[in-house]
């Protein structure tokens, strides 16, 4: 079989259009930078007949039109390619086809969200922000990729499968006869003859399994300690702030490295840390339900009992690998990384929550709740916390991005996850060893990491913009 070209049979039509409108877009963006200063950044112009402002508006129009046209060309290329054979699609067409479940899921998500956005609170308002929508699309692209990869879709070959003769092969190289799966390595082979595309896709699952959930746990720890520190103040605030500052005094990367080194893991310290830190989500939920439903004894008892039973079961399985049913468990390497992320992020969340509590506790509605005789934890969790949601949601998105970078850094240095793990950091490290000769093993996971972190940052910007309007 012949190697795949990048654009396949549609290349003679697709490439000139793509390059032409890409050139227009780049020129328009470059021209818009100085014109924005000359016109004061006002496309409408400070006055009628202002030549500079008219030129700036025309350049902006050219940039927007060329960008929309570029997107339409790419989508059209992918859709038309679905009707062609694997050979005629080219590498880009086959990549589009492999991600078809993700495209469908994104279209459905956006269609439903935009239709009901006025009923969805802050999430719905996100779709009034172009930056927020772009960030949300990038993040959900990788979330859906991880979900479908976990279901055995998208991936063309097993991430650890080695095919003889495919070492460091360029993108589009055909496989020898008799190999299961797609007949090509779409993004080439790495230095161990494994499929770069499949490892990149599988790497998204490694990130999604750790970063969001570890950040949720860190927020539960930070909120559970930060609210009383800010609300009560005094010696409790002094003690907790001292512990937080003590941890933050260490450089984050250095502290992270220390926690995942084999010598520290061998002492069992991460397991004991998990035993302490993983209690906080249970405590948080118990206090949350009890403060809300303490006047309804039956409902309160049901909520508390369910939380204790399910939470205790998960706690035994995750923290101590002692699930009596043998269902819940955590791989040791994954547990170490998970605990490290929670431990490193919790002090920063604590300081943010403490600062918000110090500010919000002086508001009139808090004084009104105190006058009604509400308990301290009710005021903290049901009066202060909901009114601090804007900054916390923004920080949550940014913190997932920081965690993603930390995971990539750990993988790059061969720490934390298993040596053969397809996580993006490990894949980038393996590819960079031959970077001067072969670019393809390192670039796809690097671009994946970049796009996810960029999406999280844009999503945080969109949420911040909409929360300020709220």
N, C-alpha and C positions, 0 to 999 in steps of 0.2 A: 504494500500500500504506500501511496505517496503521503508525505507529511502534510498536515493541514496548514493553510495560510491563515493569516489573522482575520481577513474579511471574507474569504471564500469566493463563491461565484458572484456575489454582489459587490465585490471590491471595486471594479471599474466605475460603478455608479456611486457607491457609498463614500469612498475615500475623497474624491474631489469635493463633494458637498460638505463632508465633515471638516476637511481642512480649510475650505473656503470660509465657512461660517465661524469656525474656531478662530481663524485669523481676524475676521471682523470683530469678534467678541474681545480678543486680546487687545487689538488696537483701540477699540472704544473704551475699554477699562483703563488703559494707560493714558489716553487723552482726557478721560474724565477726572483724573487726579488733580492736575494743575487747574483745570477749568472750575473744579469745585471751589477752590480758593478764590479764584477771580470773581466768581458769581456769588460768593458767600454761601455756597452749598444750597442755594434756592433754585430749583429747576424751573419754577414758575416765573422767576425774575422779580427783582425789587421794583421794577417799573416797566411799563409797556414800551416795547421798542429797544430794550436793552440787548445789544448784539451778543455780549458775552453770555448772558443768561439764555438766550435763544440757542446759541451754539451748545451750551451745556445740556439743555433739554434735548436737543437733537442727538447728542452723543449718548445720553442715558437711554433714549429710545432705541438707538442702534444696538446698545449693549443688551438691553432686555429682549429685543426682538431676536437678535442672533442667538442668545442663550436659549430662548424658547424653541427656536428652530433647531438648534443642536439637539435638544432633548427629544424633539419630535422625530428627528432623523434617526437617532439611536433607538428609540422605541419602535419606529417603523422597521428598521433593520432587523431587530430582534423578532418582531411579530412575523414578518415575512419569512425569516429564517426557520420558523417552526414548521413551515410547510415543505422545507427542503430536506435533503438527505444529510446525514452527519458530515459527509465529505464536503458537500456544497455550502454548508453553513459557515465553515471556517471556525477558528478558535473563539472569536467573540460571539458568534451565533450560537455555538454549543454552550458557552458559558451562560448566555441568556436563557437557553433552554433548560439547563440544569437547575437554575434558580427559579423556574416557572412557579413552583408552589409558593415561594416567597413573594413573587410579584402579585399573585392572586390574593394572598393573605394581606399584603399591604393595601391593595386596592379596596378590599372589603373593609379593612380597618378604617381607612380614610373616608370611605363613602358613608359608613355608619356613623363615625364620629362627627363628620361635618353636618350630617342630617340632624343629629340630635345634640349639637354642640351647645345650644342654649339651655339644655337641661343637665349638662355635665359639669357645671361649676368651673373651677380653674382649668381643669383638663379641656373642657370645651372651648374656653377662651384662648387656649393655646393655638387653635386653628384660625385665630384672627391675626396671628403673627407669622410672617413668612419665614423668619429665622427659626422660630420655634417649630414650624412644620418641617423644615429641612432637617433640623436636628432630630426630631421625632422619627422621621423617615429613616435616617441613617441608623439610629439606635434600634428601631424595630426590625430593620433589615437583618441585623446580626442576631437579634433575639429569635426571629422566625427561622433564620438559618440554623441556629443552634438547636431549636426544637425539631425541625425536620431532619437535621443531621442525626439527632438522637433516635429518630424513628427509622433510620437507615435510608433516608432519601437524600438527594443532591449528590452525596459522595459517590464517586465513580469506582474507587478501589479502597480496600481496607487501608487505614493510615499506616499500619506497620508492614504491609505487604511489599515484599521486594521482588522485582521482576528482573531476571537475568538480562543483561545487555542494555538496561535503561538508566545506568548511572550517569547523572549529569546531562541527560538528554534535553535538548531544547524544547520549548513549547510546541505542541502539535505533532510530536514524534509518535508514529504508530507502534503498537506493541507487537511482540511476536505472536504467532498464531497459537491458539489454545489457552490464552489467558482470559479469565472471566472478567466481566465488566465492560466498560467502554473500550473501544479498540485503540484509544489514543490517551497519552498523558497531555491533558489540555494545557497545563502550565509547566510541563517538563518534569524531569526526575531529579531528585536530590543526590547527594554523594553516596547514599545507600540504596539507590535505585527505587525509591519510594515516590508515590505520586504527590507532587507539591500541592496541587489543587485540593486533593482529598485531605491532606494534612492541614491546610489552611482552614477548610470548612470545619473539620473536627476540632481545630483549635478554638473556634468560637464557642463550642460547647464547654470547653474547659474554663473559659472566662466567665460565661453566663452561670456556670455552676457555683462560682466562688464570689465574684465581685458584688453582685446585687444583694445576695443573702448575707454575706459577711458585713456589708454596710448596714443592712437592716438590724443585725445583732448589735453592731457598734452604736447605732442610734438608740436602741432600747437601753443599752448600758448608759450612754451619755444622758438620755432623758431622765431615766430613773434616778440618777445621781445629781444631775444639773438642776432640775426643778426644785427639790428641797434646799439645795445650796443657795440658789438665788432667792427663794421665797422666805426662808427662815433667816439666812445670814448667820452672823455670829460665829461661834467656834466650829460648827458643822461646816460652814462655808470655808473657813480658814483651813481646816484639815483637808477637805476634799480638794480645794484649790492647790494646796501644797503638793498633794499626791499627783494631781494633774500636771502641775508645772515641773515636778520631778521627772515624770516620764517624757514630757515635751522638751526637757533640757537635752535629751539625747537626739542626735541627728536621726531623722526618720529612717532613711535608708540603712544606716548602720544598725539601728535597733532591729529593723526587719531582718537584716542578714544574721544578726546574732541569734535571733529566735528560731531560725530555720536551719542553722548549721547542725551537722550530724552530732557534734559533741553535746550541744544543748539538748537535742532530741533524745539522746541516749540517757540523759539524767531523768527523763520523765517530766520535766518542768512544763512543757506544753500541755500534757494531759491534765496536770493539776490546774493549770490556768484555764483550760476548758471547763473543768469541774466548777470553777468559781464564776467565770464569765457567762456560761450558759444557764446559770440560775436566774440571771437578770431578766431575760424575756418572760420567764414564768412569773417572777415577782411583778413585773410591769403589768402583765395581763390580770393577775390577781388583784392588784391595787386598783387597776382601771375599772374592772367590773364591780368590785366591792364599793368603790366610791360612788358609782353611778346607781347601783341597785340595792344599796343597803336598806332602803325603806321598803323593799319588796323581798322579804326573806326567802320565799320559795324560788323565785327566779334567780336571786343572788346565789342561793345554794347550788342550783343546777349549773350556773355558769362557773362557779368556783370548782365544783366537782369535776366538770368536764375539763377545765383547764389543768387541774392537778393530775388527772388520770392521763390525758393525752400528752401534756407537757412533761410529766414525770417519765412516761414511756419513751418519748423522744430524747429526753435528757440522758437517760441511762444508755440508750443506743448510740447517741452521737458523741457524748462526752467520754463515756467509760467503756463503750463497746460491750455493754452488758444487757442488751435487750433480751428479756426472758423468752420472747417469741422468736428471736433470731431474724427479725425482719429489717430492723433499722440498724444501720452500721455506717461507719465512716472509714475510708482507707486512711491508714496512719499518716501518709504524706500529705493528703488533702486536709486532714484535721490540723496538722501543724501550720499549714499556710492559712487556713481559715481562722485559727486562734490568733495568729500573728496579725492578720488584718484587723480583727476586732480590737485587739489590745492596742495597736498603734493608732487607730482612728478614734477610739472612745474618748481620750482626753480632749481632743479638739472639739468633738461634738459636745462634751460636757461644758466647755468654756462658752460655746455659742449659746447653748440652752440656758446656762446660768446668766449670761448677759441679757438675753431676751426676758427671762423671768424677773431680773432686777428692774427692767424698764416697765414691763407690762403690769407688775403687781401694784404700781402706783395709779393705774387707770381707774376711772369711776366705776366701771362695771365690776371690777374686782372688789371694790369697796361695797358695792351693792350686794354682791354675793356674800360677803362677810356679814353684812347687816342682816341678811336673810337667815343667817346661822349655818351656812354651808361649811362643811369640814375643809381642812387645809388641802387634803389630797383631791377632793372634788374641785376646789378652786384651781389647783395646779393643772389637773388633767383635763378639766372640762371648761375652764375659763381662760387660763393662760396659754396652754398648749395649742388649742385651735387658732388662737390669734397670733401665734408664732409660726403657723404652718408655711407661710410664704418663704421666709428666709431658710427654713429647714428643708423644704422641698428643693429649693435651688441648691443648697449645700449638699443635699443627698445626691443629686445628679452629678455635681462636680466631684464628690467623693468617690463615686463609682468610677469616674474617669481616672482619678488618682490611683485607685486600687488596681485598675486595669494596667496602668503604667508600672506599678510596683510588681504585679504578677509577671509582666513582660520582662522587667529587669531581673527578677529572680530566675526566671526561666533562661534568660540570656547567660547568666552566670552558673547555670546548672544546679540551682538550689531549689528546695521546696518540693516540686512535683517530681514524678518518676522520670528517670533519665530518658526513656523513650516516649515520653508524653508529647503529643502533637501541639502543645500550647505554643502560642505565637512567639514567645521569647526564646524558647528552645529552638524553634525552627529558624528564627532569624540568626541565632548564634551558629547553627550548623551551616547556614547558607553564606554567612559573611566570611567564613574561612576561605572560600574560593571566589570572593566577590570580584577580584580583578580579572577572573577568567569567565565565570558564569554569574550573571545577574539574577536569573530567574528563580533560584531557590530562596533568596532572601527578600526579594521585592514584594511578592504577594502577601506574606504574613505581616510585613512592615506596613504595607498599605492598609491591610485590614485593621491593624492596631491603630493606625493614624485615623482612619475613618470613624471607628467606634468612639475614640476619645473626642474627636472633633464633633461628632453628633451629640455626645453628652454635654459638651460645652455650649453648643448652639441651643440645645434643649434647655439648659439652665438659663441662658440669656433670654430665651423666649418666655420661660416661666417667670423670671424676674420682672421682665417688662409687663407681663399681664398681671402679676401680683401687685405691682405698684399702682396699677389702675383700679384694682379691686377695692 
